Amino acid sequence: MGQARRARLLPRLARHFEDQDGGLASLPSPQQHYLRGALRLVQRQRHDVLAEVAHMRRALHGLTTPVVLLKGAAYLFAELPPARARIFSDLDIMVERGQIAVVEGALLAGGWISEERDAYNQRYYREWMHEVPPLRHVQRGSVIDLHHTIAPPTSRFKVDAKRLLERVRPVGSSGLFVLGPEDMVLHSALHLYQESEFDHGLRDLLDLRDLLLHFGREPAFWSALLARARELGLEEPLFHLLHQVQRLFGLPLPSEATAALDAYLSRGLATSLVAALLEQAVRPNHPSCDSPTARLARWLLYVRSHWLRMPLHLLLPHLIRKAYMARFPARTGIQQAG
């Protein structure tokens, strides 16, 4: 349970026991109480997210640009398996880059403001990242992350958002959209691979497993996924995370995907090293299973994630500035970006 809490998997653990004979009642009373509390939190967050999306829709009423829900909110509104027991806080949305200013202005009028006051950090987000600084509501405290694509324009894996928007799907009659199935899987893999948020890496791998099992029921899905990864240049994150999902959860793969994965993993020492680091990094950050090797792996992948997101001529000055700000925060009075 300690590992599940650190990995943000308590609700999923509770659902697991609910699905067994005897359900949560088969557990000792303290564990029952703790896990029922995790399920109540999921229900509360579900209610809060639905309410915040309703507020957001009112703020954006009248705009013609498609608003695409990402990650947790997308899973919830599209009623996908990861939403059944997932905890998330921020509301992630994506719009056309040319409409960022219009959408941001509408959200500002609706009460969401940027708390980022430093000019350098504003530039960091708006020129080099795939999103504007987070917008927090002045009364409710809810946060919206407004994206214009799924990877930084400076990244090795930069993705043309127009290709994503061509395949978005409407969510009922809400007026909102989600990414197409293949793009949703690729975004899930890319986010963990590039952002290196391994404190909940195991949760994200389970999200990816759920998506693959759900979408994989369609016979043409796997061929479409492999083709889409080639098209968008996202084979590296897909294959690395697919390997981890298969290693941990025994995900059944069709022969086409198995052959492609085996071919990728046999590419050489660098590929094998990244796979070994990921194997350690996705362990829950809990004393019962953590180790110096896992901590080193997470640190190396964190450093590598910066290199993946920014070329050296941008990354080195950025890291020097971050180091200076960390060493002399009183001289700047500002927060770090990145």
Buried (B, 14 or more C-beta within 10 A) or exposed (E): BEBBBBBBBBBBBBBEBBEEEEEBEEBEEEBBEBBBEBBEBBEEBEEBBEEBBEBBBEBBEEBEBBBBBBBBBBBBBBEBBBBBBBBBEBBBBBBBBEBBEBBBEBBBEBBBEBEBEBEBBBEBBEEBBBBBBBBBBEEEEBBBBBBBBBBBBBBBBBBEBEEBBEBBBEBEEEEBBBBBBBBBBBBBBBBBBBBBBBEBBBBBBBBBBBBBBBBBEEEEBBEBBBEBBEEBBBBBBBBBBBBBBBBBBEBEBBEEBBEBBEEBBEEEEEBEEBBEBBBBBBBBBBEEEBEEBBBEBBEBBBEBBBEBBBEEEBBEEBBEBBEEBEEEEEEBEBEBBB
